[in-house]
């Protein structure tokens, strides 16, 4: 009996201790829960305040629906981490550099652009230190296709493009490297999407070569710097000019949209296509609000001028063919 009594006493003591520890644990957990809740509320409050501040700024921001390119107009434009502050300078842009604007913010009396540059760095610049260019004309050396290449406007314009990119090459070398296809074979005409059709030189007839083979040849000199922009909007052409890069294009010798009477069906092994013997290739070197400027290898005129809308229609009629480089 004494043994059982002692055992019972010990058991009750253990149960009491366990019960006390459980109560203490629950109490601590509840206290910690209160602290965690309090901390959570504090964080939430800070977060709310942060959102309020952000919303206040958001009201002053205008997100653009399209990416606009602007050119830096000051000698040293600071790119900062926040609009309205010239602290936290990320980098400094030089005059003439082109950046992409994807947001605008009006802070006090100043407007700011949220931009990213050619290296994909993002930041803010003052809006009055940049502008959307409305005109630019490049100084690109003119090369005449005559007398050696009466049908070689495409390779001559390509040679001007390559030289502007720093490549030391002449038009005859480029012409020799251009892939060619017969003018006519087995009753079918050559396809300019496969190579120059016929003869670029004097003698047998020749037609043209389109952007595909031209871009392929350009890559032999420039590698992955080549940009085949065919099918892009005209805006992309002007953006390249702003960057200081001329653009190879195909238009026609009238530099305006041609009537249907100028076009003929050209039956090739790949199907029937519309072609015109008025086809012509030039190197676009500039633009303004009303005009396009280009080096014309056939006329031998540097920065020749044509009405922009007419020129664009001629370019679009030829499939928006365009090649440039990075």
Secondary structure by P-SEA (a helix, b strand, c coil): caaaaaaaaaaaaaaaaaaaaaaaaaaaaaaaaaaaaaaaaaaaaaaaaaaaaaaaaaaabbbbcbbbbbbbccccccccccccccccccccccccbbbbbccccccccbbbbbccccccccccccccccccccccccbbbbbbccccccccaaaaaaaaaaaaacccccaaaaaaabbbbbcccccbbbbcccccccccccccccccccaaaaaaaaaacccccccccccccaaaaaaaaaacbbbbbbbcccccccccccbbbbbccccbbbbbcccbbbbbccccccbbbbbccccccccccccaaaaaaaaaaacccccccc
